Amino acid sequence: MPNVPMSCPDITDVEISAVNQVLQTPSLSIGPQIVAFEKAVASFVGSRHAIGINSGTSGLHLAVIAAGVQENDLVITTPFSFIASANVVLYERAIPIFVDVDPKTGNIDPVLVAECANDLSQGDSAAKKWLPPSIRNQKSEIRNLKCLLPVHAYGQPADMDPILAVARQHNLSVIEDACEAIGAEYKGCKAGTFSDAAVFAFYPNKQVTTGEGGMIVTNRDDWDVLFRSLRNQGRDVFDGWLNHTRLGYNYRLDEMSAALGLAQIQRIDELLAKRAQVAQWYNERLANQELVQVPYIAPNTTCMSWFVYVVRIKPPAQREQVRGHLEAQGIPSRPYFTPIHLQPFYRERFGYQPGDFPVTEYLGDVSLALPFSGVMTETQVDYVCECLLRSVRLAL
Ligand SMILES: *Cc1c(COP(=O)(O)O)cnc(C)c1O
């Protein structure tokens, strides 16, 4: 069996020829491809606006700016995510307030979100326990809770109804990190349609890829105009050349990437169906195993958009030993996620320690992402599963 890659984009001749055609035109940035790609994503998601940007991270950054998040403001988010979802809060000198996650789905726990928002709005003593350790006992500056930033982990939407109720009660903006969830549904509605702005990412391991790239979707006309300005060096849509109304960025998506994305989004049903098939092959082989637990999908609310296939290695089997055994058989695998609050610079800056978010840390210890993509074959899944089941027995 040749090496099985961790992930692999699903690229056909259609994508190759679309990118080639762009290269034969003079428009390599902000041309017809991005306009068409934005239209296609807006129509697929069912949002009024879509704004192409050069990564998921830059999209999240712009959404945080649009939400009015400023120095010392607070944003409630999850520590069980890819680091970008918390970093974008730091880019604006604001403070991510982590709350722990649901042990079944790994998504932010809405009950804790409600408690946290209540306590933070009451101020001082009640608020304290939610603040990062290193600033908990600082003389309190005025800190305003501005925004909720849930993440749809692994392609399963967060439990949005109670989260939106908290936002309404406290008058907060909501940003969905939908970077792993294009096409996913919660109670029949698509990820990306619940909030003031949502962001999709198109890195090569995502369901849809543009190489590097991303897309913000929003129903707000004011935010649409703001995003178009912010991604383009702060130039307003009515500004002339080299007239910059506000501080902006170069977060533009180039035309080759947009053409690739357009070709991909036109195949999205096929792309998602292939991934769902691979997930099902895994589920069939790994269900009801003593030492391996298959992903939990909330039965009444979730329609999954499979981004990764993450199992839990159950004690007494040791996840790191399993990884080693898989590696020796040519099979890559990854801990996913590694908790954000325990990343070195979060520990240093905010004083976090193991034990601060026990559910997140537990999931961080037992979760293992297996090789996964829409182009994986059933034979490859067979091989990975055989090796995995052998490996867990060796890792006791
Ligand atoms: C992929 C991803 C992002 C954005 O990643 P980029 O590499 O900047 O496109 C953000 N959040 C989550 C949860 C992701 O998985």
The ligand as a Gaussian input file, in Angstrom:
#p B3LYP/6-31G(d) Opt

LIG

0 1
 C       -8.884000      26.637000       8.410000
 C       -9.424000      27.365000       9.581000
 C       -9.325000      28.763000       9.702000
 C       -8.674000      29.678000       8.692000
 O       -7.551000      29.209000       8.142000
 P       -6.716000      29.918000       6.965000
 O       -5.555000      29.022000       6.870000
 O       -6.373000      31.293000       7.428000
 O       -7.544000      29.963000       5.737000
 C       -9.921000      29.362000      10.801000
 N      -10.555000      28.643000      11.739000
 C      -10.674000      27.303000      11.655000
 C      -11.413000      26.584000      12.730000
 C      -10.086000      26.614000      10.587000
 O      -10.172000      25.280000      10.530000

